[in-house]
Each structure stands twice: as C-alpha cells, then as structure tokens.
C-alpha cells in the first residue's frame, strides 16, 4: 500500500510541475475537473473567472473564489485586468466549456500566459464537487 501511495504522490507532484510549463508553451490548456480543482488548491493566488453570460447562473452556484465577468461585454479585458495580472495563474470556466475556451484564447491574444480552462464547464464540476452561492 505504501509504494502505491508514494507513486501516486510522485505522479501528482510531477503533474503540478508539468502543467504550468504546458500552459506557458501552449498558451492555455484544458483540464478535467479534478485536475482543475487540484491546481487551484496548489496555486498561491488563483484568479478564477466565471464567464457564463448570466449573472443569475453565477449567483445560483459557482466555484469558490470566482468572479463573474461577461466575455461579450466591451469592458471584458479591462475587467480582467482589475482582478488578474498577465502573470497570474488564471482559471476560467463557463457552463459547458465552449465560451471559456474562446475567452481563454482572447486572453492569450492580450498577453496572458498561465490560463487553464475547465473541461465540460461548471456542469462537469458539479458532478464531482460542490459550488458556492454568495
């Protein structure tokens, strides 16, 4: 049992080292909910952005620590700058993953480098993890 735990710990540690390198190389990467959650938990100051179009959906349930920003809003980039610097680790998600990919690509085009997109969006997250209402 102990060798298995040691191997899993080593694999997880390597994953946390490799994923940031991949994000810098590929501009942004998409992670499954468990990977997304683990990386948030191991990031000193995560910048979590919910890009669902409806603030009502955000208020009904979102990932703890997230801010709601509408990517269609003309002030989206300005709003992102209020919460995240170009060097921050940014975690972005939407309802199912499509809008957040587009928003992540927009951020890449504006010089942001450490961007992680949630595969399957908040719907995939909610199957495994709780959301918060604030």
N, C-alpha and C positions, 0 to 999 in steps of 0.2 A: 504494500500500500504506500509506503513512504517513497519508493523510487517513482511511482506514478505521480504522486503529488509534486515531487521535485521536478519531474519532466514537465508537468503542466505549468508549474510556476515559471520555469525557464522559458517555455514557449510563450507564455503570456508576457513576460518581461521583454522578450525579443520583439513580440508584436508591437508593444508600446514604443519601442525604439525605431522599428522599421516604418510604421505607419506615418509618423511625421515626415520622414525622409521621402516617402512616396508622395505625400501631399505636396511637398515643395517641388518635386520633379514633375508630377502630372497636373499641377495647379490645384485640383481638388479631387477628392476621392469619395466614393460612396461606401458607407459602412452599414452592416446589419445592425439591428437594434442593440444587441448585446455588446458589440464592439464600440458602437457609438456611445453607449452608457459608460462603458469601462474607460474610454478615453476622456470623456467629460470628467469622470471622477478622479482621473490622474492628471488633470490639467489644472495648474495653479489658479488661473483666471480665465475660465472658459467664457466665450462670448456666444450665447445661444440665441439664435434668431428664428422665430416662427414666422413664415411667410404665407400663411393661409390668408386668403383675401378677406375673410370675415373676422372682425374682432370679437363677434359673438362666439364663434367657434373657439377662439383663443381663451376667452373667459370661461367657457364651459369645461376646458381641460387642456393643459399644456405641460411641457417638460419644465420641471422646477428650474427657476433662474432665467427662463427665456423672456425675451422681449418680442412684442408683435410689431413687425414692420411690413407694410404692404409694398411688394416689389413693383407694382404697377404705378404707385404714387410717384409723381415727378421728383419728389424730395427723398426718394429711397436711399440713394448714395449718401446724401447729407445726413440722413437719419442714422445710417450705419456708422458713419464717422463719429457720431455722438456717443456710440456705445463701444465701438471696436476700432483699434488702430490697425494699420496694414500688417503689423507683425503679430497681432493677437491670433490665438487659435479660435477659429470661428466654426461653430456647429450650426447647421442650417437644416430646416425641415419644413414640410408643408403637409398637406393631407395624405397624399399618396406617393410623393417623390418627384413628380414632374416639374412643378413650379420651382421647387427648391434647387433642382439641377440648373434651371435657367437663371435663377438668381445667383447661384454659385458661379456660373460662367460670367455673368455680368460683373461680379466682384473680382474675379480673376482679371478681366479686361481692365479693371480700375487699379490693379496693382496688389490686390490682396493675395496672399500666398498659402496660408495654412487653413484651408477650408475643407470641412467634412460634411457630406450630405447624408441624410438618413434614408437608407433604402426602404421603400414602402411607406415612408412618411409616418405621421402620428398614428395612422391606423395599424401599422406593423408594431409600433412601440407599445400601444395599448394592449396588444395581445400578450405581452410579456411583462410590462412594467406599468406602474401607476402614473397618473398625471396629477397635476395640482390645479386648483382653482383659486384665483386671487382677485 
